Amino acid sequence: MTVQSAPGTRPVVVGVDGSDSALAAVRWAAVEADRRAAPLRLVTAFPWTRETVVGNPVLGERYRDELMARAERHVADARVAAERAVPALPVSPATVVGSPIGVLGAEARDAQLLVLGTRGLGGLTGLLVGSVAVGLAAQAACPVVVVRGEDRDPFSPEPVVVGVDGSPNSGAALGFAFDAAADRKVPLVAVHTWADPVFDPQVGALLDWAAVDEDQRALLSQRLAGWTEKYPEVPVTQLVVHDGAGRTLVELSKNAQLVVVGSRGRGNFTGLVLGSVSHAVLHGSRCPVAVVRPDTATTPASR
């Protein structure tokens, strides 16, 4: 049963372009908006800003009108998909002139969550979601979810998985992940990975690897301490893995309903738009991925 949103509640915004990927994002976003007692806003970006084509103004106007009509059909189809997923959910459609990143970036400033599909249709009216997702995940003013994988039961008992490191991003990602697990009433798997701190095999042979592993487990427990007290109802599994973070999280995504990562970790190279781990998970995950920047809201307004 849908809970009506309170007046002024920030919406869940989803990017729409008519692709199957975008419709999957709409279905996921509708269920998420219902969980948050928030309205759903369906937005398609229409980047045609000129009224005419030089040398043939009539053709330009007709072409623009055709593209606009197509964009409006995409939004209408998305609305049908949302209402089928969650009947009686408050839904508002919008066709906005501008580039996808510009339009959705502006929408994110007033949203509690921005949801995207994995790939768009391309062309003038399509959201190039591969590049749009990467850009918005690094810059949007709210958390961004990229819906990957096949449609799953929205009430699945599968866990939420969150990557944990020593960066400020971990706190933001942990807040989002604990809240998501609590709302879904599912367990949380908190994952911390570590790699060999030395490259000289002679030095490595002298290290106490069991002690290194124990230190990493203590670090993970320390990062989780405050959150487990705040969310005592969420069962938590602490997983420390001697492997790459991206590879580990992608593997765990096969049996998860959501993977949560920060936008940047400690080991990223200067100049990357999005952290290497986040980038790897966005491209390889088998389930939806939430990318949470440290300066964005980590929980719904209801908490």
C-alpha positions as CSV (number, residue, x, y, z in Angstrom):
1,M,0.0,0.0,0.0
2,T,1.4,3.4,-1.0
3,V,2.0,5.9,1.7
4,Q,1.2,9.4,0.5
5,S,4.1,11.8,0.6
6,A,4.0,14.8,2.9
7,P,3.8,18.2,1.1
8,G,7.3,19.5,0.4
9,T,8.9,16.1,0.5
10,R,11.9,15.9,-1.8
11,P,11.3,13.6,-4.7
12,V,13.1,10.6,-6.1
13,V,14.1,11.6,-9.6
14,V,14.7,9.2,-12.4
15,G,16.2,9.9,-15.8
16,V,14.0,8.8,-18.7
17,D,14.9,8.3,-22.4
18,G,12.6,5.5,-23.7
19,S,15.2,2.7,-23.4
20,D,14.5,-0.6,-21.7
21,S,17.3,0.3,-19.3
22,A,15.5,3.6,-18.3
23,L,12.2,1.7,-17.8
24,A,14.0,-0.7,-15.4
25,A,15.3,2.3,-13.5
26,V,11.8,3.7,-13.4
27,R,10.4,0.5,-11.9
28,W,13.2,0.4,-9.3
29,A,12.8,4.1,-8.5
30,A,9.0,3.7,-8.0
31,V,9.4,1.1,-5.3
32,E,12.2,3.1,-3.7
33,A,10.0,6.3,-3.7
34,D,7.2,4.3,-2.1
35,R,9.6,3.1,0.6
36,R,10.6,6.6,1.3
37,A,7.0,8.0,1.2
38,A,8.3,10.4,-1.5
39,P,6.9,11.5,-4.8
40,L,8.5,10.2,-8.0
41,R,9.7,12.7,-10.7
42,L,10.3,11.4,-14.2
43,V,12.6,13.6,-16.2
44,T,13.8,13.5,-19.8
45,A,16.3,15.9,-21.1
46,F,15.6,17.5,-24.5
47,P,18.8,19.1,-25.7
48,W,17.5,20.8,-28.8
49,T,17.6,24.5,-28.0
50,R,17.3,26.0,-31.5
51,E,14.0,26.6,-33.1
52,T,15.3,26.3,-36.7
53,V,17.9,24.7,-38.9
54,V,20.1,27.3,-40.8
55,G,19.0,27.4,-44.4
56,N,15.7,25.4,-43.8
57,P,13.8,26.9,-40.9
58,V,10.6,24.9,-41.7
59,L,12.4,21.6,-41.7
60,G,14.1,22.5,-38.4
61,E,10.9,23.3,-36.7
62,R,9.3,20.1,-37.8
63,Y,12.3,18.1,-36.7
64,R,12.3,19.7,-33.3
65,D,8.5,19.1,-32.9
66,E,9.0,15.4,-33.8
67,L,11.8,15.0,-31.3
68,M,9.8,16.8,-28.6
69,A,6.8,14.5,-29.3
70,R,9.1,11.5,-29.0
71,A,10.5,12.7,-25.7
72,E,7.0,13.3,-24.3
73,R,6.0,9.7,-25.3
74,H,9.0,8.4,-23.5
75,V,7.9,10.2,-20.3
76,A,4.3,9.0,-20.8
77,D,5.5,5.3,-21.2
78,A,7.7,5.8,-18.0
79,R,4.7,7.0,-16.1
80,V,2.7,3.9,-17.1
81,A,5.6,1.7,-15.9
82,A,5.8,3.5,-12.6
83,E,2.1,3.3,-11.9
84,R,2.1,-0.4,-12.7
85,A,5.0,-1.0,-10.3
86,V,3.4,1.0,-7.5
87,P,-0.3,2.0,-8.0
88,A,-1.4,5.3,-6.5
89,L,2.2,6.6,-6.2
90,P,2.5,10.4,-6.7
91,V,4.2,10.8,-10.1
92,S,5.1,14.0,-11.9
93,P,6.5,13.9,-15.5
94,A,8.8,16.5,-17.0
95,T,10.4,17.2,-20.4
96,V,13.1,19.7,-19.8
97,V,15.2,21.5,-22.5
98,G,18.9,21.1,-21.9
99,S,21.7,18.5,-21.8
100,P,21.2,15.3,-19.8
101,I,24.0,16.1,-17.2
102,G,22.9,19.7,-16.9
103,V,19.2,18.9,-16.5
104,L,19.6,16.0,-14.1
105,G,22.3,17.8,-12.1
106,A,19.9,20.6,-11.5
107,E,17.1,18.2,-10.6
108,A,19.4,16.5,-8.1
109,R,19.7,19.7,-6.1
110,D,16.1,19.3,-5.0
111,A,16.0,15.5,-4.9
112,Q,16.8,13.0,-2.2
113,L,17.9,10.4,-4.7
114,L,18.7,10.3,-8.5
115,V,18.1,7.1,-10.3
116,L,19.5,6.2,-13.8
117,G,19.6,3.2,-16.1
118,T,22.8,1.7,-17.4
119,R,22.6,2.7,-21.0
120,G,20.5,5.1,-23.0
121,L,19.4,5.2,-26.6
122,G,21.9,7.8,-27.7
123,G,21.3,10.5,-30.3
124,L,19.8,13.9,-29.7
125,T,17.0,12.8,-27.3
126,G,18.8,9.9,-25.6
127,L,20.6,9.9,-22.3
128,L,24.1,8.5,-22.8
129,V,23.8,6.9,-19.4
130,G,27.2,5.5,-19.4
131,S,28.9,8.9,-19.4
132,V,25.9,10.6,-17.7
133,A,26.0,8.1,-14.8
134,V,29.8,8.6,-14.2
135,G,29.5,12.4,-14.3
136,L,26.5,12.6,-12.1
137,A,27.8,10.0,-9.6
138,A,30.8,12.2,-9.0
139,Q,29.1,15.6,-9.0
140,A,25.4,15.3,-8.2
141,A,24.1,17.0,-5.0
142,C,22.3,13.8,-3.9
143,P,23.2,10.1,-3.9
144,V,23.0,8.4,-7.4
145,V,21.7,4.9,-8.0
146,V,22.5,3.2,-11.3
147,V,20.1,0.3,-11.9
148,R,22.0,-2.7,-13.2
149,G,21.1,-6.4,-13.6
150,E,17.8,-8.1,-14.2
151,D,14.6,-7.0,-12.5
152,R,14.3,-8.6,-9.1
153,D,11.7,-9.0,-6.4
154,P,11.7,-5.6,-4.7
155,F,11.0,-7.4,-1.4
156,S,13.8,-9.9,-1.8
157,P,15.7,-11.0,1.4
158,E,19.0,-10.5,-0.3
159,P,21.4,-8.2,1.6
160,V,22.7,-4.7,1.0
161,V,26.4,-4.7,0.5
162,V,28.6,-1.7,1.3
163,G,32.3,-1.1,0.7
164,V,34.2,0.3,3.6
165,D,37.6,2.0,3.6
166,G,39.4,4.6,5.7
167,S,38.3,7.6,3.6
168,P,35.6,10.2,4.5
169,N,33.4,8.6,1.9
170,S,32.9,5.5,4.0
171,G,30.8,7.4,6.5
172,A,28.4,8.7,3.8
173,A,28.2,5.3,2.2
174,L,27.6,3.5,5.5
175,G,24.8,5.9,6.5
176,F,23.1,5.3,3.2
177,A,23.6,1.5,3.3
178,F,22.4,1.1,6.9
179,D,19.3,3.1,6.1
180,A,18.6,1.0,3.0
181,A,19.0,-2.2,4.9
182,A,16.7,-1.0,7.7
183,D,14.0,0.1,5.3
184,R,14.2,-3.2,3.5
185,K,14.5,-5.3,6.7
186,V,17.4,-7.2,5.3
187,P,21.0,-7.9,6.5
188,L,24.0,-5.7,5.7
189,V,27.3,-7.0,4.5
190,A,30.1,-4.6,5.3
191,V,33.2,-5.3,3.1
192,H,36.7,-4.1,3.7
193,T,39.5,-5.2,1.4
194,W,43.2,-4.8,1.7
195,A,46.2,-5.5,-0.6
196,D,49.8,-6.4,0.2
197,P,51.5,-3.3,1.7
198,V,54.9,-4.3,0.3
199,F,56.2,-5.4,-3.1
200,D,59.6,-6.9,-2.1
201,P,59.0,-10.6,-1.5
202,Q,62.0,-10.8,0.9
203,V,60.4,-8.1,3.1
204,G,57.0,-9.7,2.7
205,A,58.3,-13.0,4.0
206,L,59.2,-11.3,7.3
207,L,55.7,-9.8,7.9
208,D,53.1,-11.4,10.2
209,W,50.3,-11.6,7.7
210,A,47.9,-12.9,10.4
211,A,48.5,-9.8,12.4
212,V,48.0,-7.6,9.3
213,D,44.6,-9.3,8.7
214,E,43.7,-8.8,12.4
215,D,44.5,-5.1,12.1
216,Q,42.2,-4.8,9.1
217,R,39.4,-6.5,11.0
218,A,39.8,-4.1,13.9
219,L,39.7,-1.2,11.5
220,L,36.4,-2.4,10.0
221,S,34.9,-2.9,13.4
222,Q,35.9,0.6,14.4
223,R,34.3,2.1,11.3
224,L,31.1,0.2,12.0
225,A,30.8,0.8,15.8
226,G,28.7,3.9,15.8
227,W,26.4,2.7,13.0
228,T,25.6,-0.7,14.6
229,E,24.5,1.2,17.7
230,K,22.3,3.5,15.7
231,Y,20.8,0.6,13.7
232,P,20.6,-2.3,16.2
233,E,17.8,-3.9,14.2
234,V,20.1,-4.5,11.2
235,P,22.1,-7.8,11.2
236,V,25.6,-7.0,10.1
237,T,28.2,-9.4,8.6
238,Q,31.7,-8.0,8.6
239,L,33.8,-9.3,5.7
240,V,37.5,-8.6,5.4
241,V,39.1,-9.8,2.1
242,H,42.7,-9.9,0.9
243,D,41.8,-8.8,-2.7
244,G,40.9,-5.9,-4.8
245,A,37.8,-3.9,-3.7
246,G,36.2,-3.6,-7.1
247,R,36.5,-7.3,-7.9
248,T,35.2,-8.3,-4.5
249,L,32.2,-6.0,-4.6
250,V,31.3,-7.1,-8.1
251,E,31.4,-10.8,-7.0
252,L,29.2,-10.1,-4.0
253,S,26.7,-8.2,-6.2
254,K,25.6,-11.5,-7.7
255,N,23.7,-12.3,-4.5
256,A,22.9,-8.8,-3.3
257,Q,20.0,-6.4,-4.0
258,L,22.0,-3.2,-3.7
259,V,25.8,-2.3,-3.6
260,V,26.7,1.0,-1.9
261,V,30.1,2.7,-2.5
262,G,31.6,6.1,-1.9
263,S,32.4,8.3,-4.9
264,R,36.1,8.2,-4.0
265,G,38.4,6.1,-1.9
266,R,41.8,6.6,-0.5
267,G,43.7,5.1,-3.4
268,N,42.4,7.0,-6.4
269,F,44.7,8.9,-8.8
270,T,44.3,12.6,-8.9
271,G,42.2,13.7,-11.8
272,L,39.8,10.8,-11.9
273,V,36.2,12.0,-12.2
274,L,35.0,9.0,-10.3
275,G,37.0,6.7,-8.0
276,S,38.5,3.5,-9.6
277,V,36.5,1.2,-7.3
278,S,33.2,3.0,-7.9
279,H,33.9,3.0,-11.6
280,A,34.6,-0.7,-11.6
281,V,31.5,-1.5,-9.6
282,L,29.3,0.7,-11.8
283,H,30.4,-1.2,-14.9
284,G,30.5,-4.8,-13.5
285,S,27.8,-5.1,-10.8
286,R,25.0,-7.6,-11.2
287,C,22.6,-5.5,-9.1
288,P,21.8,-1.7,-8.6
289,V,24.7,0.4,-7.4
290,A,24.4,3.5,-5.1
291,V,27.2,6.0,-5.3
292,V,27.3,8.3,-2.3
293,R,29.4,11.4,-2.1
294,P,30.6,12.5,1.4
295,D,28.8,15.8,1.2
296,T,25.3,14.5,0.1
297,A,22.4,13.5,2.3
298,T,22.8,9.9,3.3
299,T,19.3,9.1,4.5
300,P,15.8,9.9,3.6
301,A,14.2,13.0,5.2
302,S,11.9,10.8,7.2
303,R,14.8,9.7,9.5
